[in-house]
Amino acid sequence: MAWVLEHSYLILLCAGLFGFLMAWGVGANDVANAMGTSVGAGALTVKQAVLVAVIFEFAGAWLAGGEVTNTVRKGLVEPAVFAGQGDLLVYGMMAALLAAGIWLAVASSYGWPVSTTHSIVGAIVGFAAVGVGVDAVNWSKVGQVVASWVVSPVLAGTIAFLLVRSVNHLILDTADPFSRAKRFVPVYMFLTGFAIAMVTFVKGLKHVGLELGFAQSLVYALGVGVLVAGLGAVLLAPMQPDPEADREFRFTSVERIFAVLMIFTACAMAFAHGSNDVANAVGPLAAIYSVIHNEGDVAGEAAVPQWVLLLGAAGIVAGLAMFGTRVMATVGQRITFLTPSRGFAAELAAATTVVLASGTGLPVSTTQVLVGAVLGVGLARGIAALNLRTVGTVFASWVITLPAGGVLAILFFYIFKAIFGG
């Protein structure tokens, strides 16, 4: 550990570069997942999606990402096992960042919507179990995380399914779908604003010095929901049906209304993703900083510095801008045909599921949640609406991600030990 402390700037520089690579992978793969439904449904252009992601990803990471960052930073390993050998934790977290970052770069180049959460969790468990010992892994927390990977996409798919059915019942299957859409879409906007605000107020603001009770949070969240719905109603008020366009497709004018709603749900999805998945890049980097800041004390506490959050945000934006379009195409177009009225259901269901998980500190897979929601949308139209070949490819990429991250992390862990000593 003495060598690590003596060369702490070198270690932090390497860790920062690896963290940036990991954040780049999050941007190239996971943020593309989050924005893919909006782009695929035609509600946002790629440039607009990048702008939304820049603003709301950072807001989600800063305001509501603390709980998940703590889980990734120290919840997956047993600090007691690393007592007196903090250098091993430093090397392991560096290896996990580099391994997950490389795997995400490979997957993104092929357009596979793999999970950054799977990548980093597999990498951390891999180096800890093989490089240090099976006792170094907090298996109970890992079990909770893995269980959430099953529950969360099912929950998101169920919510999306019900949302699509509600749209059909309340709007599309009526005599005047356009006027019904103008009446009910603000209600969906209210739900979007309320769901995001409620979890943020209840769980997300403690680390920025604002702690609210449940009753206060409920009142403020209701207020945010009303404001969002009011803003939506103002934007929708001047919109009029286009009879010419409706002759070709009956719901063209209705879909224009839902495209406005999708702007709101895209913001919500970006916020939710930032609150959960930015921790995949920031968490290990924060763990390395904490060990060095506390001079080798693994159990010590250290606030996450501003530069770590900024590095994560910059990497995410760079990854999305450079490579994000390939994964956007898979999620937004190839699983099932999306229109704004269907895409909003997928985004709202996924965002609600992810922010609930973020509030509990569970690093769920945003990829799985969103794909589960898109599947739910497809199933609402019947199994024939799904591209089962693409679904099979996506599932296969999820299965291979855990061992891929783990094997690479073990390899890099031993390389770092050989280079730096320990």
C-alpha positions in Angstrom: 0.0 0.0 0.0 3.0 2.3 0.6 3.8 2.4 -3.1 0.2 3.3 -4.0 0.1 6.2 -1.5 3.6 7.4 -2.6 2.4 7.4 -6.3 -1.2 8.4 -5.6 -1.4 10.9 -8.4 -0.3 8.3 -11.0 -2.9 5.8 -9.6 -5.6 8.4 -9.7 -4.6 9.4 -13.2 -4.8 5.8 -14.4 -8.1 5.3 -12.6 -9.5 8.5 -14.0 -8.7 7.4 -17.6 -10.2 4.0 -17.0 -13.3 5.6 -15.4 -13.6 7.9 -18.4 -13.5 4.8 -20.7 -16.2 3.1 -18.6 -18.3 6.3 -18.7 -17.8 6.4 -22.4 -19.1 2.9 -22.6 -22.1 3.8 -20.5 -22.8 6.7 -23.0 -22.2 4.6 -26.1 -24.4 1.7 -24.9 -26.7 2.5 -22.0 -27.6 6.1 -22.8 -28.3 5.0 -26.3 -30.7 2.5 -24.8 -32.4 5.2 -22.8 -32.8 7.5 -25.9 -33.4 4.7 -28.4 -37.1 4.6 -28.0 -37.5 8.4 -28.5 -35.3 8.4 -31.6 -36.9 5.1 -32.9 -40.4 6.5 -32.5 -39.4 9.7 -34.3 -40.1 12.0 -31.3 -36.4 13.2 -31.1 -33.6 13.5 -33.6 -30.2 12.1 -32.5 -28.8 15.6 -31.8 -31.9 16.4 -29.7 -31.4 13.1 -27.8 -27.8 14.0 -27.1 -28.9 17.4 -25.7 -31.6 15.9 -23.5 -29.1 13.3 -22.2 -26.4 15.9 -21.4 -28.8 17.9 -19.2 -30.8 15.2 -17.5 -28.2 12.4 -17.2 -26.0 14.8 -15.2 -29.0 15.9 -13.1 -30.0 12.3 -12.3 -26.4 11.4 -11.4 -25.9 14.4 -9.1 -29.3 14.5 -7.4 -30.3 10.9 -7.1 -27.2 8.8 -7.8 -25.8 8.6 -4.3 -27.5 5.4 -3.1 -26.3 3.3 -6.1 -22.8 4.8 -6.1 -22.4 3.6 -2.5 -23.5 0.1 -3.5 -21.1 -0.2 -6.4 -18.3 1.5 -4.4 -18.4 -0.7 -1.3 -21.5 -2.8 -1.2 -20.4 -5.6 -3.5 -17.1 -6.4 -1.6 -16.4 -7.2 2.1 -14.3 -4.4 3.4 -13.0 -6.5 6.3 -11.3 -8.9 3.9 -9.3 -6.0 2.4 -8.2 -4.6 5.8 -4.5 -4.0 5.7 -4.4 -4.6 1.9 -6.2 -1.7 0.4 -3.8 -1.8 -2.5 -5.6 -4.9 -3.7 -8.9 -3.1 -3.7 -7.4 -0.3 -5.7 -5.9 -2.6 -8.3 -9.2 -4.6 -8.4 -11.4 -1.5 -9.0 -9.0 -0.3 -11.7 -9.1 -3.7 -13.3 -13.0 -3.7 -13.1 -13.2 -0.3 -14.8 -10.8 -1.2 -17.6 -12.4 -4.6 -18.2 -16.0 -3.2 -18.3 -14.9 -0.3 -20.4 -13.3 -2.5 -23.1 -16.2 -4.9 -23.2 -18.7 -2.1 -23.6 -16.6 -0.6 -26.5 -16.6 -4.0 -28.2 -20.4 -4.5 -27.7 -21.3 -0.9 -28.8 -19.3 -1.3 -32.0 -21.6 -4.3 -32.9 -24.7 -2.5 -31.8 -25.4 -4.9 -28.9 -27.4 -3.4 -26.1 -25.5 -5.1 -23.3 -25.7 -4.0 -19.7 -23.2 -1.7 -18.2 -24.4 -2.9 -14.8 -23.8 -6.5 -15.7 -20.3 -5.5 -17.0 -19.2 -3.7 -13.8 -20.8 -6.1 -11.3 -19.3 -9.1 -13.1 -15.9 -7.4 -13.2 -15.9 -6.6 -9.5 -17.2 -10.0 -8.4 -14.6 -11.6 -10.8 -11.5 -9.9 -9.4 -12.6 -10.2 -5.8 -13.6 -13.9 -5.9 -10.6 -15.1 -8.0 -8.0 -12.5 -7.2 -8.5 -12.2 -3.5 -10.9 -15.0 -2.4 -14.6 -15.9 -2.3 -14.9 -14.3 1.1 -14.1 -11.0 -0.4 -17.5 -10.8 -2.1 -20.6 -9.7 -0.3 -22.7 -12.5 -1.7 -25.9 -11.4 -0.1 -25.8 -8.0 -1.8 -24.8 -9.6 -5.1 -27.8 -11.9 -4.7 -30.1 -8.9 -4.2 -28.6 -7.2 -7.3 -29.0 -10.4 -9.5 -32.6 -10.9 -8.2 -33.4 -7.3 -9.2 -32.2 -8.1 -12.8 -35.1 -10.6 -13.0 -37.7 -8.6 -11.2 -37.1 -5.1 -12.8 -37.6 -6.0 -16.5 -40.7 -8.0 -15.7 -42.1 -5.0 -13.7 -41.2 -2.6 -16.5 -42.8 -4.8 -19.1 -46.0 -5.1 -17.0 -46.3 -1.4 -16.5 -45.6 -0.8 -20.2 -48.2 -3.4 -21.2 -50.8 -1.7 -19.0 -50.0 1.8 -20.3 -50.4 0.7 -23.9 -53.7 -1.0 -23.1 -54.9 2.2 -21.3 -54.0 4.3 -24.3 -55.9 2.0 -26.6 -59.0 2.1 -24.2 -59.0 5.8 -23.4 -57.8 7.3 -26.7 -57.2 5.1 -29.8 -60.3 3.0 -29.7 -62.7 5.9 -29.5 -64.7 7.9 -32.0 -62.6 11.1 -31.6 -59.0 10.0 -30.7 -57.5 13.4 -31.3 -59.6 15.3 -28.7 -59.3 12.4 -26.3 -55.5 12.5 -26.7 -55.4 16.3 -25.8 -57.5 15.5 -22.7 -55.6 12.5 -21.4 -52.0 13.0 -22.5 -51.5 15.7 -19.8 -52.5 13.0 -17.3 -49.7 10.8 -18.5 -47.4 13.9 -18.2 -48.5 14.3 -14.6 -47.6 10.6 -13.9 -44.2 11.2 -15.5 -43.3 14.2 -13.4 -44.8 12.8 -10.2 -42.9 9.4 -10.4 -39.5 11.0 -11.0 -40.0 13.7 -8.4 -41.3 11.4 -5.7 -38.3 9.1 -5.7 -35.9 12.0 -6.0 -37.3 13.8 -3.0 -37.7 10.7 -0.9 -34.3 9.1 -1.6 -32.1 11.3 -3.7 -31.4 14.6 -2.0 -29.8 13.5 1.3 -26.2 13.8 0.0 -26.8 17.4 -1.2 -28.0 18.4 2.2 -31.7 18.4 1.7 -33.6 15.7 3.6 -37.4 15.7 3.3 -40.0 13.5 5.1 -42.4 11.3 3.2 -45.4 13.8 3.5 -43.3 16.7 2.3 -41.9 14.7 -0.6 -45.5 13.7 -1.6 -46.7 17.3 -1.6 -43.7 18.5 -3.6 -43.9 15.6 -6.1 -47.6 16.3 -6.6 -46.7 19.9 -7.3 -44.1 18.9 -9.8 -46.5 16.6 -11.5 -49.1 19.3 -11.8 -46.5 21.7 -13.2 -45.4 19.2 -15.8 -49.0 18.5 -16.8 -49.7 22.2 -17.0 -46.7 22.8 -19.3 -47.8 19.9 -21.4 -51.3 21.2 -21.7 -50.0 24.6 -22.8 -47.8 23.0 -25.5 -50.7 20.8 -26.8 -53.3 23.6 -26.8 -52.5 25.1 -30.2 -52.2 21.7 -31.9 -54.9 20.9 -34.5 -55.6 17.7 -36.4 -54.3 17.2 -40.0 -57.2 15.6 -42.0 -55.0 15.1 -45.0 -52.3 13.1 -43.1 -55.0 11.2 -41.2 -56.4 9.8 -44.4 -53.2 7.8 -44.9 -53.0 6.8 -41.3 -55.9 7.4 -39.0 -53.7 8.2 -35.9 -51.1 10.6 -37.5 -52.4 13.6 -35.7 -52.8 11.7 -32.5 -49.2 10.5 -32.7 -48.0 14.1 -33.0 -49.5 14.7 -29.6 -47.8 11.7 -28.2 -44.5 12.9 -29.7 -44.7 15.9 -27.3 -45.3 13.5 -24.4 -42.2 11.5 -25.5 -40.1 14.6 -25.0 -41.1 14.6 -21.3 -40.6 10.8 -20.9 -37.2 11.0 -22.7 -36.1 13.6 -20.1 -37.5 11.3 -17.3 -35.6 8.3 -18.8 -32.4 10.2 -19.0 -32.8 11.4 -15.4 -33.6 7.9 -14.2 -30.6 6.4 -16.1 -28.3 9.0 -14.7 -29.4 8.2 -11.2 -28.6 4.6 -11.6 -26.0 3.8 -14.2 -23.6 6.7 -13.8 -22.6 4.9 -10.6 -21.2 2.1 -12.8 -18.4 4.4 -13.8 -18.3 6.7 -10.7 -18.6 3.9 -8.0 -15.3 2.1 -8.6 -13.4 5.4 -9.1 -14.9 6.7 -5.9 -13.7 3.5 -4.1 -10.2 4.1 -5.3 -10.2 7.7 -4.2 -11.6 6.8 -0.8 -8.9 4.2 -0.1 -6.1 6.7 -1.1 -7.8 9.6 0.7 -8.0 7.5 3.9 -4.4 6.3 3.5 -5.3 2.6 2.9 -8.2 2.4 5.3 -10.8 0.5 3.2 -13.6 1.1 5.7 -13.0 4.8 5.9 -15.5 7.4 4.5 -14.8 10.0 1.8 -17.2 12.2 -0.1 -17.2 11.7 -3.8 -15.3 14.7 -5.2 -16.8 16.9 -7.9 -14.2 16.0 -10.5 -15.3 12.3 -10.4 -18.9 13.3 -11.2 -17.7 15.7 -13.9 -15.5 13.0 -15.4 -18.4 10.5 -15.5 -20.7 13.1 -17.1 -18.1 14.0 -19.8 -17.4 10.4 -20.7 -21.1 9.6 -21.0 -21.7 12.5 -23.4 -18.7 11.6 -25.5 -19.7 8.0 -25.8 -23.3 8.8 -26.8 -22.2 11.3 -29.4 -19.6 9.1 -30.9 -21.1 5.6 -30.9 -24.6 5.8 -29.6 -26.5 5.6 -32.9 -25.8 1.9 -33.4 -27.4 0.8 -30.1 -30.2 3.3 -30.6 -31.2 1.5 -33.8 -31.4 -1.9 -32.0 -33.6 -0.8 -29.2 -35.6 1.8 -31.0 -36.3 0.0 -34.3 -35.4 -3.7 -34.4 -37.3 -5.3 -31.4 -40.7 -4.0 -32.3 -42.2 -1.2 -34.4 -42.5 1.9 -32.2 -44.7 4.9 -32.6 -44.8 7.8 -30.1 -47.9 6.4 -28.4 -46.1 3.1 -27.8 -42.6 4.5 -27.2 -43.8 6.8 -24.4 -45.2 3.7 -22.6 -41.8 2.0 -22.8 -40.0 5.0 -21.5 -42.4 5.9 -18.7 -42.5 2.3 -17.5 -38.7 2.0 -17.6 -38.0 5.3 -16.0 -40.5 4.5 -13.1 -38.8 1.1 -12.5 -35.3 2.5 -12.6 -35.9 5.4 -10.2 -37.6 3.1 -7.8 -34.5 0.9 -7.9 -32.2 3.8 -7.5 -34.1 4.9 -4.4 -33.3 1.5 -2.8 -29.7 1.6 -3.9 -30.0 -1.4 -6.2 -27.9 -1.1 -9.4 -30.4 -2.6 -11.8 -29.7 -3.0 -15.5 -31.3 -0.1 -17.3 -30.8 -2.1 -20.5 -32.8 -5.0 -19.2 -35.5 -2.7 -17.8 -35.9 -0.8 -21.1 -35.8 -3.9 -23.3 -38.4 -5.5 -20.9 -40.6 -2.4 -21.3 -40.3 -2.5 -25.1 -41.2 -6.2 -25.0 -44.2 -5.3 -22.9 -45.3 -2.8 -25.6 -44.8 -5.4 -28.3 -46.8 -8.1 -26.3 -49.7 -5.6 -25.9 -50.0 -5.9 -29.7 -49.4 -9.7 -29.8 -46.4 -11.9 -29.9 -46.2 -11.5 -33.7 -45.3 -7.8 -33.2 -41.9 -8.8 -31.7 -38.7 -9.5 -33.7 -37.8 -12.7 -31.9 -34.4 -13.0 -33.6 -33.3 -9.6 -32.3 -34.7 -10.5 -28.8 -32.6 -13.7 -28.9 -29.4 -11.8 -29.8 -30.0 -9.3 -27.0 -30.6 -12.0 -24.4 -27.4 -13.8 -25.6 -25.4 -10.6 -25.2 -26.6 -10.3 -21.6 -25.6 -13.8 -20.7 -22.1 -13.4 -22.1 -21.5 -10.0 -20.5 -21.1 -11.2 -16.9 -18.3 -13.8 -17.6 -16.7 -11.4 -20.2 -16.4 -8.7 -17.6 -15.2 -11.1 -14.9 -12.5 -12.8 -17.0 -11.1 -9.5 -18.3 -11.1 -8.0 -14.7 -9.2 -11.0 -13.3 -6.6 -10.7 -16.1 -6.1 -7.0 -15.6 -6.0 -7.4 -11.8 -3.0 -9.7 -12.0 -1.3 -7.4 -14.5 -1.7 -4.4 -12.2 -0.4 -6.5 -9.2 2.7 -7.5 -11.3 3.3 -3.9 -12.4 2.7 -2.0 -9.2 3.5 -4.7 -6.7 1.3 -6.3 -3.9 
